[in-house]
Amino acid sequence: MDLFFRKTEVWKTTWKFRLGLAILLVVCFFMTRGFISEKLAESLVYPGDVEASDAVIIENFDTNYLLFEETAKLVKAGQVGRVYVPVPFNRSRTGPNRVDQEFAEVMCRISRIEGGCELIPFLEIEPIRLNAAQQVKTFLQDKEIHSITIVSSVFSSKRSWLVFKSVFESTGVKVYCLPVFSERNPGNWTESWHGIQEVFMEFGKLWYYRLAVL
């Protein structure tokens, strides 16, 4: 009979066990969600220190006056030298886009950055951060710059650092990053829809760059 039939034992969980496991998982999630959400946001933030550098690159991809304000503090403290702001080319590619140029100049003036800012026109080609970083490298290659600090919004700071570090790796230029905090930070981003949207978008972009771009 063993040649044609085999008796096996099948173990099945009861509905009480499955219900209890589900409740346990839900309880664990709510007990640790603050820790998990904070660690998720912290994974987007540049983890290193900021040291004195020859130049600052203000990431002017999105409107954020705080980036200029923090840069002014670095310059005043003597931690950086020249200040550069990447701005998109105009349609004819003969110079920076007038609107972006005016905005950058106003922000530099209002934030009182000593010595002012020098604009770096770049072509907006996807992926924008990578192509902007490559064009910044080309622009700076004859400037005798050995270290740069990228000033970036807090949740995009790690991605920005990885991009510029990858682009400048062959040049020997050291790359630092200054994460600029606003009203949203790793401890409170879940309290608003905009915070949730920003963190999850940046999380997706970070891993897209890690897996498909860099």
Disulfide bonds with the S-S distance in Angstrom:
Cys108-Cys117 2.02
